[in-house]
Amino acid sequence: MDIITAYIQTKKNSNEDFFTYFVLCKYIINFADGADKLEGKEKNTYYTSIVLSQKEYTRVSRLLWDLILDKKIFVDFSNNSYTTRYENDTVFGIL
């Protein structure tokens, strides 16, 4: 949860009031890669495509749900072409 709340705080500090699920997951992957915490990845090896496991995607979703229940974020249902950069991505607003 710490990495997600840190990401949201970074967005707030830069006066951004939204983020997308896809970009958040990429941030988590890049963070883990930089900290050498990716399971099965060999050191000093660059991979062009890294994805989370289905279990980890579900974990991120549950953590986001907790933040929704805590009234820190909300699902932004608006159809703004400037915020959603990936097909079928979810936009979250920051409270």
C-alpha positions in Angstrom: 0.0 0.0 0.0 2.9 2.4 0.7 4.0 2.5 -2.9 0.4 3.3 -4.0 -0.1 6.1 -1.5 3.4 7.5 -2.3 2.4 7.5 -6.0 -0.9 9.3 -5.2 0.9 11.8 -3.0 3.4 12.5 -5.8 0.5 13.2 -8.2 -1.1 15.5 -5.6 2.2 17.4 -5.1 2.4 18.0 -8.8 -1.2 19.3 -8.9 -2.5 16.3 -10.8 -6.0 15.2 -9.7 -6.2 11.9 -11.5 -4.3 8.8 -12.4 -5.0 5.6 -14.4 -4.9 2.0 -13.3 -2.5 1.1 -16.2 0.0 3.9 -15.4 -0.1 3.0 -11.7 0.7 -0.7 -12.5 3.6 0.4 -14.7 4.8 2.6 -11.9 4.7 -0.3 -9.5 6.6 -2.5 -12.0 9.3 0.1 -12.6 9.6 0.7 -8.8 10.1 -3.0 -8.2 12.5 -3.3 -11.1 14.6 -0.4 -9.8 14.7 -2.0 -6.3 15.7 -5.5 -7.8 12.5 -7.0 -6.4 11.1 -8.6 -9.5 10.7 -12.3 -9.0 12.7 -14.4 -11.5 14.4 -11.5 -13.1 18.2 -11.8 -13.6 20.4 -9.0 -12.4 21.7 -6.5 -15.0 19.1 -7.8 -17.5 16.8 -5.4 -19.3 13.3 -6.7 -20.2 11.1 -4.9 -22.7 7.9 -6.2 -21.4 7.2 -6.9 -17.7 3.7 -7.4 -16.4 2.2 -8.2 -13.0 0.8 -11.6 -12.3 -3.0 -11.9 -12.1 -2.7 -12.2 -8.3 -0.8 -8.9 -8.1 -3.3 -7.1 -10.4 -6.0 -8.3 -8.1 -4.0 -7.1 -5.1 -3.6 -3.7 -6.6 -7.4 -3.6 -7.3 -8.1 -4.4 -3.6 -5.7 -1.8 -2.4 -7.4 0.8 -4.6 -10.8 -0.3 -3.3 -9.5 0.3 0.3 -8.5 3.8 -0.8 -12.0 4.4 -2.3 -13.6 3.3 1.0 -11.2 5.6 2.9 -12.4 8.4 0.6 -8.9 9.2 -0.7 -9.8 8.4 -4.4 -12.8 7.8 -6.5 -13.5 6.1 -9.9 -13.9 8.9 -12.5 -16.6 7.8 -14.9 -16.3 10.8 -17.1 -15.3 10.1 -20.7 -12.4 12.5 -21.0 -10.2 11.6 -23.9 -7.3 13.5 -22.3 -7.1 11.3 -19.2 -7.5 7.7 -20.5 -4.6 6.8 -22.6 -5.2 3.1 -22.9 -8.2 1.2 -24.1 -10.3 -0.2 -21.2 -8.2 1.7 -18.6 -9.8 3.0 -15.4 -9.3 6.6 -14.3 -9.2 7.5 -10.6 -9.7 10.9 -9.2 -7.8 12.0 -6.2 -9.6 13.6 -3.3 
